[in-house]
Amino acid sequence: MAVMGKLLKNKRAGDEGLAWNAPNLGGEDTLELSSPDFVHEAPIPTLHAGKRLGGQDLSPALTWEPAPTGTVQLLLVIEDPDAPMALPYNHGIALLDPSLTSLPQGGLHADTPADGVRLLSSGSRRGYLGPAPIKGHGPHRYVFQLFALGTPLTVGRSDTVPDSAKPRAVLAAAGDVLARGRLDGFYERV
């Protein structure tokens, strides 16, 4: 597997495809997103990595200050822009109650999400999927992005977000961002 990682070393999705860089998700960078489990631009502990790498697929605890007045939903998106794909790989997407200011460890678990958390489809599953980069591919950045939305998110002709909506459809439908915050962590499989 390390051979595959070395062969794909220069193949990465890139930052351009991150939700953070979507024109409709631009806004004031005023939500200070942090975690007691790792600091910005530091390694993510193995506990939060994928099970096949010895982790527990346990989403890290997250904290942020209260969303601005007028926020109707919080959108949390976790992406890996270093995945050897055309677009960043989605490791979790959820709608949060706007009154929340934190998530506990494991708050994005598919079977038992925290109160106020609605897990959306990340493509092939719901809930948090921990880091599991290809061996030898180098460090991967995991970008936790929180958006305070001023209007309810709707996808397609529905007046809600279907649980089965594709992540790119959810991100394309989001807008009216009142504030946003970002936390980057790294994980490397050697």
URHUQUI-V706766 format. One record per residue. N is the residue number from 1. SS is DSSP state (h for helix, s for strand, l for the rest). PSI is psi as a letter, one per 30 degrees, with the letter a starting at -180 (999 if undefined). D_CENTER is the distance of its C-alpha to the mean C-alpha in Angstrom with 2 decimals. Layout:
n = {N | N}
ss = {SS | SS}
psi = {PSI | PSI}
d_center = {D_CENTER | D_CENTER}
This chain:
n = {1 | 2 | 3 | 4 | 5 | 6 | 7 | 8 | 9 | 10 | 11 | 12 | 13 | 14 | 15 | 16 | 17 | 18 | 19 | 20 | 21 | 22 | 23 | 24 | 25 | 26 | 27 | 28 | 29 | 30 | 31 | 32 | 33 | 34 | 35 | 36 | 37 | 38 | 39 | 40 | 41 | 42 | 43 | 44 | 45 | 46 | 47 | 48 | 49 | 50 | 51 | 52 | 53 | 54 | 55 | 56 | 57 | 58 | 59 | 60 | 61 | 62 | 63 | 64 | 65 | 66 | 67 | 68 | 69 | 70 | 71 | 72 | 73 | 74 | 75 | 76 | 77 | 78 | 79 | 80 | 81 | 82 | 83 | 84 | 85 | 86 | 87 | 88 | 89 | 90 | 91 | 92 | 93 | 94 | 95 | 96 | 97 | 98 | 99 | 100 | 101 | 102 | 103 | 104 | 105 | 106 | 107 | 108 | 109 | 110 | 111 | 112 | 113 | 114 | 115 | 116 | 117 | 118 | 119 | 120 | 121 | 122 | 123 | 124 | 125 | 126 | 127 | 128 | 129 | 130 | 131 | 132 | 133 | 134 | 135 | 136 | 137 | 138 | 139 | 140 | 141 | 142 | 143 | 144 | 145 | 146 | 147 | 148 | 149 | 150 | 151 | 152 | 153 | 154 | 155 | 156 | 157 | 158 | 159 | 160 | 161 | 162 | 163 | 164 | 165 | 166 | 167 | 168 | 169 | 170 | 171 | 172 | 173 | 174 | 175 | 176 | 177 | 178 | 179 | 180 | 181 | 182 | 183 | 184 | 185 | 186 | 187 | 188 | 189 | 190}
ss = {l | h | h | h | h | h | h | l | l | l | l | l | l | l | h | h | h | l | h | h | h | l | h | h | h | l | l | l | l | l | l | l | l | s | l | l | l | l | l | l | l | s | s | l | l | h | h | h | l | l | h | h | h | l | l | l | l | l | l | l | l | s | s | l | l | l | l | l | l | l | l | l | s | s | s | s | s | s | s | s | l | l | l | l | l | l | l | l | s | s | s | s | s | s | s | s | l | l | l | l | l | s | s | l | l | l | l | l | l | l | l | l | l | l | l | l | s | s | s | l | s | l | l | l | l | s | l | l | l | l | l | l | l | l | l | l | l | l | l | s | s | s | s | s | s | s | s | s | s | l | l | l | l | l | l | l | l | l | l | l | l | l | l | l | l | l | h | h | h | h | h | h | h | l | l | l | s | s | s | s | s | s | s | s | s | s | s | l | l | l}
psi = {e | e | e | e | e | e | e | g | e | g | j | k | e | l | f | e | f | k | e | e | g | k | e | f | g | l | a | k | i | g | j | j | k | l | k | f | f | l | l | k | h | l | k | k | k | e | e | f | l | l | e | f | g | g | a | g | h | j | k | l | k | k | l | l | l | k | l | l | k | f | k | f | l | k | k | k | k | k | l | j | f | g | k | i | l | e | l | k | k | k | g | k | k | l | k | k | k | f | f | k | g | l | k | l | k | g | f | g | k | e | f | i | l | l | k | g | k | j | k | l | k | g | d | f | l | l | l | k | j | l | k | h | l | k | k | g | f | a | k | k | k | j | j | j | k | k | k | j | k | f | k | k | k | k | k | b | f | l | g | a | j | k | f | g | k | k | e | e | e | e | e | e | f | l | a | h | j | f | l | l | l | k | k | k | l | k | k | k | j | 999}
d_center = {25.80 | 26.02 | 28.16 | 25.48 | 23.02 | 25.81 | 26.67 | 23.16 | 22.78 | 22.96 | 20.81 | 17.27 | 15.13 | 15.12 | 13.51 | 15.25 | 12.93 | 9.72 | 8.99 | 10.26 | 13.49 | 14.18 | 17.47 | 16.80 | 13.81 | 15.96 | 17.21 | 18.41 | 16.31 | 17.68 | 15.01 | 15.25 | 12.05 | 13.14 | 13.39 | 16.76 | 15.57 | 15.10 | 15.80 | 14.24 | 14.93 | 16.30 | 15.99 | 13.76 | 16.44 | 17.27 | 17.01 | 13.20 | 13.77 | 14.71 | 18.05 | 19.92 | 19.48 | 20.86 | 17.75 | 17.06 | 13.50 | 13.33 | 10.14 | 11.16 | 12.76 | 11.42 | 13.96 | 14.65 | 17.92 | 18.96 | 17.74 | 20.61 | 23.37 | 22.84 | 19.17 | 19.10 | 15.44 | 12.18 | 9.14 | 5.72 | 3.00 | 1.10 | 4.81 | 8.25 | 10.89 | 13.59 | 13.74 | 17.28 | 16.52 | 17.15 | 13.56 | 10.34 | 9.39 | 6.59 | 5.74 | 4.88 | 5.67 | 8.23 | 11.09 | 12.49 | 16.13 | 16.91 | 19.12 | 16.51 | 16.18 | 14.55 | 13.03 | 15.08 | 14.40 | 13.75 | 12.85 | 10.34 | 13.19 | 14.16 | 17.76 | 17.67 | 14.80 | 15.74 | 17.97 | 16.58 | 13.40 | 13.49 | 11.29 | 11.26 | 11.89 | 9.44 | 12.71 | 14.81 | 13.61 | 11.91 | 10.07 | 8.26 | 9.51 | 10.35 | 11.29 | 14.38 | 15.51 | 18.97 | 21.71 | 23.25 | 20.64 | 20.04 | 17.20 | 13.63 | 11.17 | 7.62 | 6.09 | 4.47 | 5.74 | 8.03 | 10.73 | 14.08 | 15.72 | 19.53 | 20.15 | 18.99 | 16.71 | 18.93 | 18.73 | 21.99 | 25.23 | 23.86 | 23.58 | 20.45 | 17.26 | 18.36 | 16.35 | 16.93 | 15.74 | 14.10 | 10.60 | 12.62 | 15.08 | 12.77 | 11.49 | 15.19 | 16.47 | 14.58 | 16.70 | 18.86 | 16.32 | 18.30 | 16.14 | 12.79 | 11.46 | 9.52 | 9.54 | 9.95 | 11.16 | 13.27 | 14.49 | 17.60 | 19.66 | 23.27}
